[in-house]
């Protein structure tokens, strides 16, 4: 059991570092974004990363002191806040956005980061026998997946805003 606890503590340290790095990346990228949607979306992702970091630190401290996995109040919203920001901003911006190439690169890097985080958390699910721990890591992995999906949608929007609107609006060419 001590060996599994040591592995958990090490995983939590890595998770905290990943979330801190993610937050810093999102804040820097939000400041460099050329549009309001990018700034708002990336700042919101920074807040999400900080929320995750806080939860990991709570767990880490509890394990160090109590030697057991704590009960954590973690209520993921499945990306609803981010989707609302995205929907509101794209509606306001319209299809005439011209992103800088660096913004597209930043979003690609962000998608990669989210995938790596998700994969890491899924691996933690496989490495534990503690049900609460499995459940928690599954929920965080799900949040990272949602972040990736939203970033992918943003990337598609930046690459081809007009085409993105056509795909999202599902126009009908039935002539009727």
Backbone torsions as a table, in degrees:
resi	resn	phi	psi	omega
1	UNK	NA	-38.3	179.7
2	UNK	-63.4	-36.7	179.0
3	UNK	-63.1	-44.4	178.3
4	UNK	-64.7	-38.1	178.2
5	UNK	-65.1	-40.2	176.6
6	UNK	-61.7	-42.1	178.0
7	UNK	-64.4	-39.6	178.6
8	UNK	-64.2	-44.6	179.2
9	UNK	-61.5	-42.5	178.5
10	UNK	-64.0	-42.5	178.0
11	UNK	-62.1	-39.5	179.3
12	UNK	-66.3	-37.9	176.5
13	UNK	-61.9	-44.0	178.6
14	UNK	-63.7	-43.3	-179.5
15	UNK	-61.4	-44.1	178.5
16	UNK	-59.2	-45.0	-179.7
17	UNK	-63.1	-42.9	179.1
18	UNK	-62.0	-42.3	-178.7
19	UNK	-68.8	-38.2	176.4
20	UNK	-63.9	-46.6	178.7
21	UNK	-61.1	-41.2	178.7
22	UNK	-62.6	-45.1	179.2
23	UNK	-59.8	-47.7	-180.0
24	UNK	-60.2	-43.2	179.1
25	UNK	-61.6	-46.2	-178.5
26	UNK	-65.7	-40.0	178.1
27	UNK	-64.4	-45.0	178.6
28	UNK	-62.9	-45.2	-179.7
29	UNK	-64.9	-35.6	179.2
30	UNK	-65.0	-37.7	178.8
31	UNK	-68.2	-28.1	-178.2
32	UNK	-93.1	-6.0	-177.7
33	UNK	-65.5	143.5	-177.7
34	UNK	-92.1	3.1	-178.5
35	UNK	-145.2	159.9	-177.1
36	UNK	-63.2	-39.4	179.2
37	UNK	-59.2	-48.4	179.5
38	UNK	-59.8	-45.4	-179.1
39	UNK	-60.8	-47.6	-177.6
40	UNK	-67.8	-44.6	-177.7
41	UNK	-65.1	-45.8	-177.9
42	UNK	-69.1	-37.2	174.9
43	UNK	-63.8	-39.8	178.7
44	UNK	-65.5	-37.1	176.0
45	UNK	-65.7	-36.3	176.2
46	UNK	-61.2	-40.9	178.4
47	UNK	-63.8	-41.4	178.7
48	UNK	-62.6	-42.5	179.2
49	UNK	-63.2	-39.3	179.2
50	UNK	-66.5	-37.7	176.8
51	UNK	-61.1	-46.4	178.2
52	UNK	-61.9	-45.1	179.9
53	UNK	-56.7	-44.3	-179.7
54	UNK	-59.9	-42.9	179.8
55	UNK	-65.6	-42.6	178.4
56	UNK	-62.2	-40.0	178.7
57	UNK	-66.2	-38.7	176.4
58	UNK	-60.1	-45.0	-179.9
59	UNK	-64.4	-46.8	-179.9
60	UNK	-55.8	-48.9	-179.3
61	UNK	-64.0	-37.7	178.7
62	UNK	-66.6	-42.9	179.7
63	UNK	-64.5	-40.6	179.5
64	UNK	-64.2	-39.1	-176.3
65	UNK	-86.9	-51.3	-173.3
66	UNK	-94.6	-11.0	-180.0
67	UNK	63.7	26.2	177.5
68	UNK	-149.9	158.8	178.8
69	UNK	-70.8	127.3	-177.5
70	UNK	-82.9	167.5	169.3
71	UNK	-82.6	121.9	-175.4
72	UNK	-115.2	132.2	174.0
73	UNK	-84.8	93.7	-179.5
74	UNK	-125.2	110.3	-175.9
75	UNK	-120.0	83.1	179.4
76	UNK	-63.9	145.7	-179.3
77	UNK	-101.3	11.1	178.7
78	UNK	56.3	35.1	175.2
79	UNK	78.9	9.7	-175.8
80	UNK	-60.3	-44.7	179.7
81	UNK	-61.3	-43.8	-179.5
82	UNK	-66.3	-39.1	178.6
83	UNK	-65.2	-37.2	178.0
84	UNK	-65.1	-45.5	177.1
85	UNK	-58.2	-46.9	-178.1
86	UNK	-62.1	-47.8	-178.1
87	UNK	-63.1	-45.0	-179.2
88	UNK	-63.8	-44.9	-176.6
89	UNK	-70.2	-40.5	-179.7
90	UNK	-67.0	-34.7	177.4
91	UNK	-64.3	-41.5	-179.1
92	UNK	-71.9	-33.5	-174.0
93	UNK	-79.6	-38.2	-175.1
94	UNK	76.1	-177.2	-173.1
95	UNK	-86.4	10.0	-173.3
96	UNK	-97.3	23.6	-178.8
97	UNK	-77.3	142.2	177.8
98	UNK	-126.7	92.2	-176.8
99	UNK	-76.4	152.5	172.1
100	UNK	-77.2	150.2	178.3
101	UNK	-58.4	-32.8	-179.7
102	UNK	-65.3	-30.2	178.3
103	UNK	-69.2	-41.3	176.4
104	UNK	-61.6	-41.0	178.0
105	UNK	-63.9	-41.3	179.2
106	UNK	-63.0	-41.0	179.9
107	UNK	-67.7	-39.4	176.1
108	UNK	-60.8	-44.9	178.6
109	UNK	-62.0	-41.4	178.7
110	UNK	-61.8	-42.0	178.0
111	UNK	-62.3	-41.0	177.5
112	UNK	-62.5	-43.5	179.2
113	UNK	-60.1	-44.7	-178.9
114	UNK	-63.8	-40.4	177.7
115	UNK	-63.6	-43.9	179.8
116	UNK	-64.0	-40.6	177.5
117	UNK	-62.9	-47.1	179.6
118	UNK	-57.8	-46.4	-179.8
119	UNK	-61.4	-40.3	178.5
120	UNK	-61.8	-44.5	-178.6
121	UNK	-69.2	-35.4	175.9
122	UNK	-64.7	-39.3	177.1
123	UNK	-62.2	-36.4	179.1
124	UNK	-66.8	-33.5	176.1
125	UNK	-60.2	-41.8	-178.4
126	UNK	-71.1	-23.5	-173.4
127	UNK	-93.2	7.9	-176.8
128	UNK	-129.6	156.2	173.9
129	UNK	-109.2	-2.4	-177.4
130	UNK	-86.2	115.6	-175.3
131	UNK	-58.9	-42.7	180.0
132	UNK	-61.3	-37.9	179.0
133	UNK	-67.6	-44.7	177.8
134	UNK	-57.6	-48.2	-178.4
135	UNK	-60.4	-45.2	-179.5
136	UNK	-61.7	-50.1	-178.9
137	UNK	-64.2	-34.1	175.5
138	UNK	-63.1	-42.3	179.8
139	UNK	-66.1	-41.7	179.6
140	UNK	-66.6	-40.7	177.0
141	UNK	-60.1	-39.8	176.8
142	UNK	-62.9	-40.0	176.7
143	UNK	-63.0	-43.1	179.9
144	UNK	-64.2	-36.5	176.3
145	UNK	-62.6	-44.0	178.1
146	UNK	-62.7	-40.8	177.5
147	UNK	-59.0	-43.6	179.8
148	UNK	-61.3	-44.8	-178.9
149	UNK	-62.3	-42.8	179.8
150	UNK	-66.4	-41.6	176.7
151	UNK	-63.9	-37.5	177.7
152	UNK	-63.9	-39.8	177.3
153	UNK	-64.4	-42.6	177.6
154	UNK	-63.3	-42.3	178.2
155	UNK	-60.1	-47.0	178.1
156	UNK	-60.6	-40.3	178.0
157	UNK	-62.1	-45.3	-179.0
158	UNK	-65.3	-39.1	-177.8
159	UNK	-68.6	-38.5	-175.1
160	UNK	-151.5	77.6	-176.7
161	UNK	-57.3	-43.7	-179.2
162	UNK	-63.2	-46.4	178.5
163	UNK	-63.5	-37.1	178.9
164	UNK	-61.6	-45.1	179.4
165	UNK	-62.5	-40.3	179.2
166	UNK	-62.4	-45.7	-179.8
167	UNK	-64.6	-40.1	-177.0
168	UNK	-75.3	-30.5	-178.9
169	UNK	-84.3	-16.5	-179.8
170	UNK	50.0	59.9	-178.9
171	UNK	-66.5	151.5	179.8
172	UNK	-107.6	134.6	178.8
173	UNK	-112.1	41.2	-175.9
174	UNK	-83.8	-5.6	176.7
175	UNK	75.9	4.6	-174.5
176	UNK	-102.0	NA	NA
